[in-house]
Amino acid sequence: MTLDVSRREFLRVSATAAGGMLIAFRVPAAPATPTPPEPEFAPNAFVRIAADGRVTVIINKAEMGQGICTSLSMVLAEELDADWSRIGFEFAPVDPVYAHPGFGIQMTGGSTSTMGMTEPMRQAGAVARAMLVTAAARRWGVPEADCATAGGAVAHPRSGRRAGYGELAAAAARLPVPDGVPLKPAAQWKLIGRPTPRLDTRAKVEGSAVFSIDVNLPGMLTALVAHPPTFTGRARRIRDAAARAVPGVVDVVDVGSGVAVLAKGFWPAKLGRDRLEVEWDLGEAATLSSEALRQHYRELAGRPGLVAHKAGDVDAALAAGRVLRADYEVPYLAHAPMEPLNCVVDLRADSCEIWAGSQFQTVDHAAAAAAAGLPGAKVKLHTTFLGGGFGRRANPASDYIVEAVKIAKAAKAPVKMIWTRTDDLRAGYYRPMWHSRVAAACDEAGAITGWRHTIVGQSIIAGTPFEPMMIKDGIDSTSVEGAADLAYAIPNVLVDLHTTKVPVPTLWWRSVGHSHTAFVVESFLDEIAAATRQDPLALRRRLLQGKDRLLGVLELAAAKSGWSTPAPAGRARGLAVHPSFNSFVAVVLEVSLERGWPRVHRATLAVDCGRTINPGTVTAQLEGAVGFALSTALYSAITLADGQVEQSNFHDYRMLRLHEMPAVDVHVVPSEAQPTGIGEPGVPPVAPALCNALFRLTGRRIRRLPIRREDLA
């Protein structure tokens, strides 16, 4: 596996490169397999054109509801001048040509799909169009410059001749692939920037879309795994007679990560697992508890940590000014996708075929090959639709993929391994719990002269292949993002970090470090505004001078929400703004209390994410981000007692209910800048906006998530 640059460096470079995100990018040739049958035209790895004119776009990303198959198809179709009604897509095989241009591996994450693939997809479409024009010009004996393309065809206006792309496919396939094909200017775009219905909607509505949980193979067994109740547990003794007695149960196997029950269907496997008796060695995690960790983190927050960022003299500023202090806490969080983890494996003596909703194809493919004991060339990984991911299916350890391969190895038959939601909540990977201690100094005029932020929590990068690139001088950049790069103009700033070692598996979670730092920064800034009797909007305006894009979304959200006007009776508004993944989002929430509990009536969001490919996708992502973030602010938490996760399903790991979802107004700032992230940036500012609104409503500060009733009384 090759990781060419750090995540932060890639995002920085991609946002600032002049003249396009990837100046030297060359569209790769199609992979050696699968070879498209003649007479299809496949000039590169990302497009095929059939003799009937159908265009298939090859998508090297995972589609988990974010609409990337449509957005990337739009980009390629724009340059190809294709007939949109004849566009389809397929998921790419695992192959180096489909690697992320910044990370060097095939993956989906970090809100980089559109950012990373817009220019490559444009060039792929432009190359195909140029070759089709050449084929038509040679057929007609006319100059290429006299030909035009539109609607999936090449035309020669002077003679009135016209040929569809399907008619030209075979001839174009025999031509050399050109270099340096010019791209269309934005003024000529017909698709990019226009709301476009998603290509996958029909399949998902009618049920023909294939998720890995839908895959069935002849002779396939279903496997459920009894995982240890603690993260360090192992099976010491297994009594499986009762499990094996269940009709349909075929075998019981210890696979190291747990004990698998194999059966002819889900329910026999489930009943067999229920009757399994396992004596567990609980290991070092047996005494873990959330309350003990909270106390430990609070103690660490009182000591200096490793310096992540320093500017000026914070100690002098704190000594000279009026000082405000606060502690903030957020819990472990599960990803809890709608489709629980699952994987289908057909392992044979000399081959292995896998179907999985993978966000990390290169990593999962390599891990599966190692687990199967086969060379990579003998392993085929099919990426299916994902029923949600939020980072869980981008695991450097490939935990559920490896587990499924091990089960198949023991079963000697095709296997569908399924984790129930309880399995996923209790034996998964989590967003770390965090504790932050902040202090700010203000002068007599209310200006912030010093800011100190101490962060305590686990690293999600330590122990992974990303560690050499993303941990520098002991600082995991994902732990401090959104804090160490504070957007506000404060002269004296110190951000330090305590990285704890706790035997709880952690992983990136939608918006990663910004999910906790934005809550702290935007909540504490509101505290300062209240203590110094300043309007929260006015304070942010002063601190964001020169940050035009961030200030722009702040002003837009404020204007569209009616910030300067009184809220309706019984309601209050809260504001937050945050940059992440090179995008800028501001949120205003309008909130009341109903029977003593928060009710969010309206969410107004403004976003600057560069050039918008499909405005409908941007709106949908931000609407989803509001619901996702409100769930965690109001309800969700993973807690530990005696080393075990206490939550088991959506009844005690609550999500926002449909009737609780507010009206969401999304306003997109027009931009000619390169596209930036949109899948994650809407999440970070929602929780602080909610808590800031609740302060205006109740006069009480909320510094711990999720919100508790006693916080509001």
N, C-alpha and C positions, 0 to 999 in steps of 0.2 A: 504494500500500500504506500502511495506517495502523497505526502502533504507538502505542497510547494511553499505556501505562505500561511501566516497566521490568519485566523478569522478576522481579527481587527484590522490587520494590514490589508487584507483583501477588500474589506468593506471600504476602507479609507481610499485605496487606490481606485477602486471601481467607481467611487462617487466623484472623483476629481480628475480622472484621466481626460485630457483634452481630445476632442474630436471623436469620441466614442469610448465605450468602456474597455474594449479589448482591441487595442490598436493593431496588434500583429496577428489577430486570430485568423486561422485558415480553416475553412469548412472541411472536416475530415471525410475521408472516403467511407463508404458503407463497410460495416464489419464483414469479415469473411463468412460468417453465418448469422442469420439465415440468408441464403442467396435468393433474391426475388426471382420468380420464374419469368422467362420471356413471355410476352413482349413488354413487360413493365420497364419503366425508366426510373432508375435509382442513381442519380448523379452524385449523391452523398449520403451520409448516414441518417439524414433527417426527413427525407421525402421520397415517396414512390408515386409514380403516375402510371395507372393501368391503361390498357388499350381502350377501355370504355370511358376514359376521361376521369375516373375516380382518382382523387388525390388522397394519399394516406400520409399523415404527418406522424413521425416517430417521436414519441415523447420520452425523454430520458429522466423524467421526474415522477414522483409519486403523486397520485390524485387522491386527496383525502378530504375533498369538499371545498378546496380553495379555488377551484376553477382553472388550474394551470394548464390543463389540456386544451381548453378553449383559448386562453390568452396566447400561448405559444403557437397554436394553430393559426390564430389571427395574424400574428407577426409574420409567419412564413407565407401565409396566403396573400398578405398584403404585397410582399415583394414578388410573389409568383404571379400576381394578377389572376388568381384562381377564381372559379365560381364557388362561392361560399357554400352553396347548397350541395356541392359535390365533394366537400371536405370531410374526411374521417380521420381517426387517429388510432394508433396502437402504442402499447408500452414497449419501450426498448428492451432488448436483451441486455445482459450484463456484459459490457465490453468497454475497453479503455477509451474508445472513441466517444463514449457517452459520459465521460467524466466531467464533473463540474469544472469549468475553466479556471476557477480560483483555488479550489481545494485539491484537485487532482484525483478525486474519487467520484464515483457515481453515487449521488446522494441528494436528499431533499431536506433542507433545513436552513435556519438562520434568516428566513425571509429573503432568500437570495435567488429564488428560481427565475423570476422575471428579470431581476437585476443581472443575473449571470448569463441568461440565455437569449435575451432580446436580440443582441447583435449577431450572435451565431445563427439564430433562426432567420433573421433578415437576410444574411448572406447566403444561407442554404437556399432560400426561395429565389434570391436574385440569380444565383448560379443556374438553377434549374430553368428559370425564365430565359436567360441568355442562350442556353443550349437549345431550347425549343424554338427560339427566334432563328438561330443559325440553321436548324433543320428545315424550317419553313422557307427561309430565304434561299437555301440551296435547292429545295424542291422547285421553287418558282423561278429561280435564276434572277433574283432581284437583290439589291443591296439590303443588308440587315437594317441599316438606318431608315429604310423606307417602310419597315414593318412596325406594327403596334400590337400590344397585348391588352386584353381585357376579357373578363368573364370566362377564363379558362380556354382562351383561343388566341391564335396569332392571326392578324389580318394584314392585308396589303391594300390600303385604302385606294391607291390609284387604279388598281385593276379590279377591286372588289372581291378578291379572293380571300378565303378564310379557312382555317383549319383548326379543329379542336386539339387540345393537348393530347388526347388519347390517340388521335390519328398520327401525331408526330412522335409519339413515345418511342417506337422502335428505332426510328432514324436518329433521334436525339441520343439514344442509348449508345450509339456507335461513335459519338463525337468525343474528342478530348475534353476534359473538364477545365474550363478557363480559370485563370486567376484574376484578382483585382476587378471584379465586376462592380460597377458603381451602383449604389443604392438609391432608391427613389427619394426625392426631397419630401419633407413633411406636407408640403402644400398639395401633393398629389395623392395623399393617403385617402382611402375610401373606407377602410375597416378600423384601423388603429384609432382609438379615442372615441369610438362610437359604442353605445350600449349594444351588446350582442348576446343573444340567447346561448346558453351553454350547450356544448355538443353532447355532454353526458346526461343531460336532464331526462330525455326520453327513456334511455336504458334504465336509469335508476327508478323512474316512476313506474315503468311497466315490469320491472323486476328482472330484466335480462342482463343487467350489469353483473359482472362476476367478481365477487370478493373471495378471498381465499377460503373463507368459511363455507362458500357455496360449492367448492370443488369436490367432486366425488370420482373415485377410481374403482375399477373392478377389483374385488377382493380386499377392499380397503377396510382397515380397522380404525376405530376411534379410541383415542387415548386421553384420559384425564390423569393428572398427576396430583398426588398428595404431597404438598410441599411442607417443609418443617415449619412449625409455628414461630420460630425465630429466624433471623437472617443468618445466623451462624450454625444452625442446627443440621444434624445428619441422622439418618436412620440407624438406630442401634440394633433393633430387633423387629422383625416383620412377621406378623401372624396373618396369613392371607387365605386361610381355609374358607372363611365365611364369604370373602370376596369372590373366590373362585367358584363358589357354589351358586352364584347368581347366574341364571340362564343368559347366555350370550357373552359372558366373560370368557376370554381366551387365555389371558396370561397376566401375571403381575411381575413387574420388573423394577429393580432398584437402579435408577440411572444417575445416582449421585446427587443431583439437584432435588430429588424427591423419589417417590415410589409411584410408578405408572401402572394404571389398570387399563388393559387393552380389551376391547369388546366389539361386538358387532352392532355398533350404534352408540349414540350419546347416552341414552338412559341406562342401558346395562352397565356402561362404564361408570356412570354417576352412582348408581346403586352399589356397584362393586366397591367403588372408592369409599362410599359411606360406611361400608361394613369392614373395611380394612382396619386392622389394629397395628399401629406402629408405635414402638417405644423410641422416643427421640432423645438424642444427646443434644441439648439446647445450645451448648457452646457459650462463648463469652458474652453474647448479646442477651442472655437470659435475664439480666437485671436492668436492662434499659427501661427508662420511663421518661415521658415527655416532661414531667414536672422536675425531675432531677436534672435533665438537660437544660431546661429553662433557667434553673438556678445557677448551673455551671456557666452558662452563656452570660448571664448577668454579671457574674463575678469577673469573667474575662473582659467584659466591656469596660471595666474600671481600670484596666491596665493598658499601657501602650502596646500596640501591635506593630506588624511590619508596615512600613510606610508605602502606600500605594500612590499617593500624590501629595506634593507639598508645594505651596506657594506663599511667600512672605513669612511673617512671624505670627503664628496663631496664638501662642502663649502670651505675647505682648498685647495682642488685640483683646484677648479675653480678660487680661488683667486691667485693661484701661476702660472697657466699656460695660454697659449693662448686659448681663449674661442671662440667657434663657437656656434651659436644658430639658431634654426629654429622652425617654427610652421607648423604642418601638419593637414589636415582636410579630413575626409571621410564622405559621406552622409548616410542617411537612405537608406537601400536597401530592395527590395522585394525578395521573394523566386522565384516567377513567374514560377512554374512548368508548363510543357507542358500540362498536364491534370489539369485543374482548380479543386478546391475543390468540392467534391460532396459526397453524402452519400445516401444509400437506407435504409429505415426503414419500417419494417412490425410490427407494434405495435398492440397487441391484449390485451384483458382483463387480461390474465394471462401469457403472453409471449411477448418477443420482439426479433426480428431477424434483424441484421444489416449487411450490406455489405459496407465496406469502405477500402480505401487504407490507413491503419493506420500504423504509425511508433511507436505508443504508446499503444499497445493493452490493457495492464492491466489498464492504466489510462483511456483510452476511454471506456472500458467496464464498469468500476465503475461509470464513469460520466453518461453514458447512462442509467444505472440502476437507478441512483438517479433521473435523469430527467424523466424517465418513471414511477417512483414510484413502482419499482419492485425489489425483491431480486435478487442478482447477478446470482443465479442459474437459473433464468427464462430468462436471457438475453444471446443471442448467437451472437457473433461478428465474421463475416467471413472476414479474411484478403484477399484482392484481390491484383493483380498487381497494382503498383503505377506508374502513368505517371510522375515521378519526385517527389521529396520531399524536399531535401536540408535542412531538419529540420522543414519545415512548418507543416508536418503531425505528428509531435511529440510535440504537444502543451499541456502543463500541464493543461490548461483550457478546453481542448477538445471542442473548440468553435463551430466548424462546426458540430461535432457529436451531441452535446447537442442541437444546433439549429434545426437539422433535426428531432431529437426525439420530441422536442416540437411541431414542425409542424405536425408530424404524430399523436401526441396526440390530436391536434385540428381537424385534417382531418378525423380521424376515418376510415382511409383507408391507404394502403401502399403508401409510398411517396418516390420519388426520388428528393432530393434537389440538385440543381446545382448552384454554384457560377460561373458567367461569369468571364472572365479574368479581366474585369473592377472591378467587385466586389472584386476580390482577391487583386488587386493592391490598391484599395481605402479603403477597410475595413478589411485588413488583419493584420498580425503581421510582424515586420520588424527587420532587423539587425540595431542596434542603430547607430546614427551618432556619430562621435568621433572627439575630438580635442586633439592633443598632442603638448606639448611644450618640446623641448629637448635642452640640452646644454652639450657640451663636452669640456674638457680641454686637451690640448696637450702640451708635453714638446718640447724642441728645436729639439729633434731627431724625432719628429712626433709620438711618442708613446702616446696613449690615457691614461691619468692619472685620469680622472674623467668623470662621465656620470650621468646626471640627466634627468629624464623623467617624466613629469606630464601628466596624462591622465584624460580627462573629458568626461563623457558619462553616459548613463543609464545602470542599472543592468538588465540582462535578468533573473536573478535567484530570486530577491526579490519578495516576495509574492507568490512563488510557493512552493510545498512540498520539493523542493531541498534546500531551504534556510538554514535550520539548518546544513546541511552538507557542503555547498559550499560557505557560506558567514561567514567569521571569522573576528572578530574585525572590522566589517563594510566593509571589502574588499571582493567583488565578485571575486572569482578566475578566472572566465572567462573573466572579464574585463581587467585583467593584464597579462594573460598568453602570453608568447612570449616576455614579457618585464620584469616582475618581476623575471623570470628565465632566464635572458639573458645568451646566450651561450658563449659570448666572454669574454676573460680573461682581465677584467678591474678592477683595484684595488679598486676604490672608486665609488660606484654606489648607487643612490637613485631613487626609483620609487615610486611616490605617486599618489593618485587617488581622484578625485571628482566624486561622484555618484550623478547624477542629478535626479530629479523627474519631469518627463514630461508626460502628459497624451497621450502618443503615445505607443501603445502596441508593445512590443519588444520580440524577440525570437531568439534562436540560429539559425545561418545561416551557411552554409557550411564553415567550418574551424573556426567558432565561434570567439573568441577573437584574434586568430592569423591573422584573415582577416584584422585587422587594425594595430596590433603591428608590424607585419613583414614589412608592407609598411613603417612604420616610421623608424624602426631600420635599415633595409637594405638600405633605401634611405639616411638616415643621415650618415651612415658609408661611403657611397660613397662620400658624401659631404666632410667628413673629409679626405678621401683619396685624393680628388682633391685639397683641401686647403693645404695639407701637401706634395703635389707632390709625392704621392705614388700610385703604381698600386693597383687597388681595390682588385685584387686577392692576391697580396703579403701581403697587410694589413690584410686581413682575415686569411691568412695562419699563420701569427704571432700570431693572437689573438685566434686561435683555436688549438694551440699546446696541445696535450693530449686529444683532442676531436676527437678520431680516426675515428669514423663513420661519423661525420659531415664533417671532413676534407676530408675523402675518397670520398664523393659524390661531394664535391667542386672540388677536383682535377680531378675526372672523367669527370664531366661536362665541365670543362675548356679544358681538353685534347680533348674530342670528338667534341667540338665546334670550335676548332682552335683558342682559345683565344689568344695564343701567336703569331698568324700570323695576318697580316693586313686584315681587313674586305674588302669585295668587294667595289668598288668605289660607293660612295653615301650612304653607309650603316655604321652602328656602332653596336657594341655589348654591352649589359648590363648584369650584373651578380647579382645574389642574391642566398642566401642559408638560409634555415630555418628548425629547428626541430619542429615537432608537432605530437601529437598522437603517440609518441614513434617512429616515423619514421623520416627520414632525406632526404631532397630533395634540390638539387641545380638546378638552371635554368640559362641558357644563351640564350638571345633573340637577334636575328639579325634583325635590324630595319632600315627602310628608311622613308623618307617623300615623299608621292605622292599627288601632288596638295595641299601641306601644311598640310597633315594629316598623322599620323603614319601608316605605313604598316609593319607588322611583317612578315618576310619571313620565318624564321626558328626558332624553339624552340628546344633546346637541354636540356634534363633533365636527371639527375642521381638520383637514389633513392636507399636507403637502408631501406627496410621494413621487415627485418628479412627473415625467410624462406618463399619463394614464393609458394603458392599453385597452382595458375594458372597464368603463366606469361602473358597470353593474357588479363586477367582481370586487372592486374597491368598496362599494357600498355594502355588499354582502359580508365581506370580511370584517368591516367595522361594526356592523350590526351583531355579527357573531361574537366579536370581541367584547362587546358590552355585556351580553348574556353570560359569557364565559367568566369575565372578571367579576361581575356581580355575584355569581355563584360562590366564588372563593371569598369575596368580601363579606357576604352575608351568612354563609353556611359551611363551606367545605374545610375540613381539617383532617389530617392523619395524625392520630395520637397513639402513643405507646404506653403499655403497662406490662410489667414483667416480661419485657422483651418482645411483646407481641402487638401487632396492629389491632386496634380496638374496632375499627370500622369494617363492614363486610359487604355493603351494597348501597344503593341509592337511598335507602330509608335512613341510614345514619351517615352517609357521605352525600349530603344533599346537594342537588343542583337547583338552579332557578326553574320554577314552574312556568308553564306557558302564560298563565294569567298574571304572573309577576313581571313579565317582560315589558319594559317601557316603550313608548314611541321613540324611534331613533331618527334624527335628522342628520344626514351626512352632507357636508359641504367640502368639495374638492377644490383646492387651489390650482388654477390652470398653470402649467409649467412646461417649459421646453427642456428641462434638465433630464438627465438619464433616469429611467425608472429605478425606484428604490423599493425597500421592503414594505409589505402591507399585511402579511399574515399575522404578525405579532405586535406591531406598534400601537394598535388600538387598545391593548390590554393594560399597560402600565398606568395610565392616568385615571382609570375609572375608579379604583378603590379610594385614592386620596380625594377625588372630586366628591365621592359619596360621603366620606367622613367629614370633609370640609362643609358640606351642606348640612350635615347633622349637627355640627357645632353651631352653625348659625340658627338652627332650629331649636336646639336644646341647651346650648351653652356648655356642653360637655365634650371634651376631647377624647377621641378614640385612637389609641396607640397600639392596639393589639387586634389582630385578625384571626378568625372571623369575628364579627361583631357579636357581642353577648347582650342579653336583655339588661343586665345590670349596668352595662356601659351607658345606657340611655335613660336610666331612671333618675 
